[in-house]
Amino acid sequence: MSICSHLKAITEVKVGSDYVCEECIKHHGEWVHLRTCQTCGVTLCCDDSPAKHMTQHFHATGHPVIASAEPGEQWLWCNVDQSFAEY
């Protein structure tokens, strides 16, 4: 599997320090796992979560790459190219 140009462009991985989904907190929702946007650094909930805030963020902004914000996980995902990479 080849790594897309969006993933290759990541030189430093951003991972959220607050273990919360800011949008779920605002709307009294719950999350399963967290992801951090590699463009702006916002940390939001994953697609296993009811609200899927990170996917909503991608559709609203076009920011392509997310990183897992879960302890012990070190991977990136490109929403544009549906491409995965571990780091």
C-alpha angles and dihedrals in degrees: 000000000000123000115240124235092253091059093043089055093062108100099164123028116226117211123182117249097203110071095218139094104240092207094049089051091053092050098036090246133144131236136204104199135359132232130191122219110233093209102053104008098237115150117216140158126284133241091269087064119088097244099037091210096173092056089048088051091052092051092047097045108020090229099158110198132061132179127209110256091197117119111257095015119110111180142119130212128198112210093194098054098024087234129152132201135173120217 
